[in-house]
């Protein structure tokens, strides 16, 4: 697997459409590639920003969340939120590299991923093209951030090992490989988190990725993220706190 970060121009709120940005930044694309784009760039192109000073991040979180924990309940003053079936600090709201704005998550990251995949397929005349939209989050018991996928298209996000034998013939009962999640983590590590100005990456030579020349179906999307806290492996932790209802609907 090869991951190459792409240097781009700075993106300001409402300065250009996402397809114009891709035209300027992405000049070639090989068959069987996955294009990774940070959610912040998409949000800036969509104008999904709020000027700092108009409202506090703490007041934005309830508006942008389906469920949230008040910032007063945490040591570092960060709210935790559940948004689009994703546990994310501050509902994904970010102030870095935003030129005086709070940047919200894209209005519909999955829809945008589908549209970008279709655009790239037509522009470069390729069939096997994947798209990943990423953000960064924190992991319990680990310092530092790691990339996560919040939208994908053009490939299967997991590889299912259930029912298959391991090296000694024992069949897997629950194992699935999080392909989209692993690719997102690798790409974000290469793109960086600071002033690198590389919000796009291209992943090539991925024999373990199963491409498909269409958008993911509703059933496939339902298998990508866990929609109920009760079904999650970490349910004892997720259900041990008193979540408050946010203003955002799924």
Rosetta blueprint (number, residue, H / E / L):
1 X L
2 X E
3 X E
4 X E
5 X E
6 X E
7 X L
8 X L
9 X L
10 X L
11 X L
12 X L
13 X L
14 X L
15 X L
16 X L
17 X L
18 X H
19 X H
20 X H
21 X H
22 X H
23 X H
24 X H
25 X H
26 X L
27 X L
28 X L
29 X L
30 X L
31 X L
32 X L
33 X E
34 X E
35 X E
36 X E
37 X E
38 X E
39 X H
40 X H
41 X H
42 X H
43 X H
44 X H
45 X H
46 X H
47 X L
48 X L
49 X E
50 X E
51 X E
52 X E
53 X L
54 X L
55 X E
56 X L
57 X H
58 X H
59 X H
60 X H
61 X H
62 X H
63 X H
64 X H
65 X L
66 X L
67 X E
68 X E
69 X E
70 X L
71 X H
72 X H
73 X H
74 X L
75 X L
76 X L
77 X L
78 X L
79 X L
80 X E
81 X E
82 X E
83 X E
84 X L
85 X L
86 X E
87 X E
88 X E
89 X E
90 X H
91 X H
92 X H
93 X L
94 X E
95 X L
96 X L
97 X L
98 X L
99 X L
100 X L
101 X E
102 X E
103 X E
104 X L
105 X L
106 X L
107 X L
108 X L
109 X H
110 X H
111 X H
112 X H
113 X H
114 X H
115 X H
116 X H
117 X H
118 X H
119 X H
120 X H
121 X H
122 X H
123 X H
124 X H
125 X L
126 X L
127 X L
128 X L
129 X E
130 X E
131 X E
132 X E
133 X E
134 X E
135 X E
136 X E
137 X E
138 X E
139 X L
140 X L
141 X L
142 X L
143 X L
144 X L
145 X E
146 X E
147 X E
148 X E
149 X E
150 X E
151 X E
152 X E
153 X E
154 X L
155 X E
156 X L
157 X L
158 X E
159 X E
160 X E
161 X L
162 X L
163 X L
164 X L
165 X E
166 X L
167 X L
168 X L
169 X L
170 X L
171 X E
172 X L
173 X L
174 X L
175 X L
176 X E
177 X E
178 X E
179 X H
180 X H
181 X H
182 X H
183 X H
184 X H
185 X H
186 X H
187 X H
188 X H
189 X H
190 X H
191 X H
192 X L
193 X L
194 X L
195 X L
196 X L
197 X L
198 X L
199 X L
200 X E
201 X E
202 X E
203 X E
204 X E
205 X L
206 X L
207 X L
208 X L
209 X L
210 X L
211 X E
212 X L
213 X L
214 X L
215 X L
216 X L
217 X L
218 X H
219 X H
220 X H
221 X H
222 X H
223 X H
224 X H
225 X L
226 X L
227 X L
228 X L
229 X H
230 X H
231 X H
232 X L
233 X L
234 X L
235 X H
236 X H
237 X H
238 X H
239 X L
240 X L
241 X L
242 X L
243 X L
244 X E
245 X E
246 X L
247 X L
248 X L
249 X L
250 X L
